[in-house]
């Protein structure tokens, strides 16, 4: 990579790369740039299919022993799709995350088939 390319990439990074608001703004800008809303790219069934595809690519990384770099790229693809789906459906994903974490923090864990699960365990009637 040339020094110019490195500098161009650095200039694309936000002031606070850990900021949810900046990640959301970048994805919103991507949607606007490519006119996803106007061209079917924000249709929910389509987005779910894309997320399923990305999850398959994540599974392939894990099951085929691909590199951490490859896995990170696929995880980023899924995160971008999740953020875009929140934009398309007008859902405040940040608030939904914190609401759900409060619920999860109240749950107890169980060992099931030798693995830990933190789920909503319901008793059968």
Helices and strands as residue ranges (DSSP letters): H 3-12, H 20-33, H 44-63, H 68-89, H 93-105, E 110-112, E 115-117
